[in-house]
Amino acid sequence: MPIDINDMHWLNLPPAWEVNNGRLLVRSGDQTDFWQGTYYGFHRDDGHFLGRQWHGDFTAEITFIGHYHELYDQAGLMVRHDAEHWMKCGIEYTDGAKHFSVVVTNDNSDWSAFRLDHEFDALSVRVTRNGDALFIQYRTDKMTEWRMARLAWFDPALEEVFIGPAFCSPQRDGFEAEFLDFSVTDPVSREIH
């Protein structure tokens, strides 16, 4: 589904963005990131995020392409209640390769990542919220099936969230990404297997 931003709002407007033929084209600002505390000690909430408000459970899907060149260049999907309660997942460039990355923040951030060794252009992410859980899946444009990346706890009391594309470049400016589609619906399923 082409991206319709009419009911979406920016957190930290990027220096350049446009919607062209239903695709969102973006370029990041200098040294932008989302992170809270753990290991590094810093608190950053200046990454770029375009969110749609949602109440309760959902399934969100997004497909995107990034031009990853520098350490920590990243693009993907964010689910956000506020600066201390959010999840971001997608591609993060680290150790010279694309990794599927998930950061879950409940006051403090954690990070899990695994390398994607096959070549691909676009990545799709699906996140389903059921009560206290976010079920995070991915597939590349070279795959047909969804694969599980993580099942994460997310405070069920935080029923109202914003969902949408997120991107940042902690080491530079000018990271470019293209979001090809985005949708949010009622949950597609509670099944994991």
Order of alpha helices (4+ residues) and beta strands (2+ residues): beta-beta-beta-beta-beta-beta-beta-beta-beta-beta-beta-beta-beta-beta-beta-beta
